């Protein structure tokens, strides 16, 4: 008995996206870059409408009393929108990731092997708030020759609709089929999207820990992403005080809702008595609520931290502080409680910094700088589709390189495998070009 697939509206959308993606994959670099410039210009022209629509989402969010961290992510604003548009143009300037010869090898005379990069196909991106993420993801998808099906959070529904409308309208004047970019608008569609393994090649969830876990547990499609952003900053005994204060304040308060903001501050016991009062004063001036272990509570006025604090991504102006007796203890704490996102050390001892950077298991390990640099735009990727904390690549901020795969192309002239087997087997040359 033959089983027939009943075409649902979402399956039809996925089929359209896959067809459009197939055409996009073979377009020239110039055609894709030209399309990105058209998108950037359209977004600039629609700025007033986009910002006004985002304001409607913000007003609705206030009425619903959403969490401050989610509200911060939802707010677009002039500067965020302009940065996102600049990111579209930055992506256009990047090297084309498609058609790159990674291997060019002669197997034998007239028998040539090439490993060539190519698009993944169709991306399914599910994200909470962050309307600018829609712009970043779409630009990376176009540049890498992939179709994309987007599902934003309900709190950002109006913002996502206007952005998608502007982008699709812009693509109509280019060589790219607007069906390459699709937007889903209901929660019910998420479950169905996760079941479309025949049409969707990669799912990238951007949201809460529980949501990412839900996605990972309910799909056969490969998933790229991170569940938590529990980042640490370790102040070593050889840290310079002014540098340590500046980095700590930035890493916690520059954008506390971001996944690359620190949640735990580890301080070496030899400098705790001198450093903690000064750092606490600087943090409290920025409105940060401090929680600390018993040792820290004897030096500064903090609420006593417990096991839960070391495991928590606050995404808010809250910071847990722990005093440690060595870099080894700091590393052990990070590897136990961290989420493999981004962790940093402040020290003037380069040997200690090397130990820390080599032994901390995270996608990003920094020395004498803020964890807030963990970002595709800041890395020069133009933008990012998300941050991956998995062990296998891509890892860290994922830009174009994480959205392509490769295929092996072999060209011969009547060559057969039997020639290279048996007692009279002909040897391979295996010569790289």
Protein Blocks (a to p, Z undefined) as FASTA:
>chain_A
ZZdddddfklmmmmmmmmmmmmmmmpcfklmmmmmmmmmmmmmmmmmmmmmmmmmmmmmm
mmnopafklmmmmpnojmlmmmmmmmmmmmmmpccfehpafbdcdfbghiacddddddfb
iacdddeejlllmmmmmmmmmmnopacdddddfklmmmmmmmmmmmmmmmmmmmbdfklp
ccdfbfklmmmmmmmmmlmmbdcddddfklmmmmmmmccbdcdddfbdcdcddddfkbcf
klmmmmmmmmmmmommbmkbcfbdcddfklmmmmmmmmmmmmmmnopacdddfklmmmmc
cddddfklmmpcfkpacddddddfbfklmmmmmmmmmgolagcdddfbfklmmmmmmmpc
cfbdcehiafklgcfklnonopacbdcfbfbdcehjddfklmcccddddddehiafklmg
cjklccdfkiaZZ
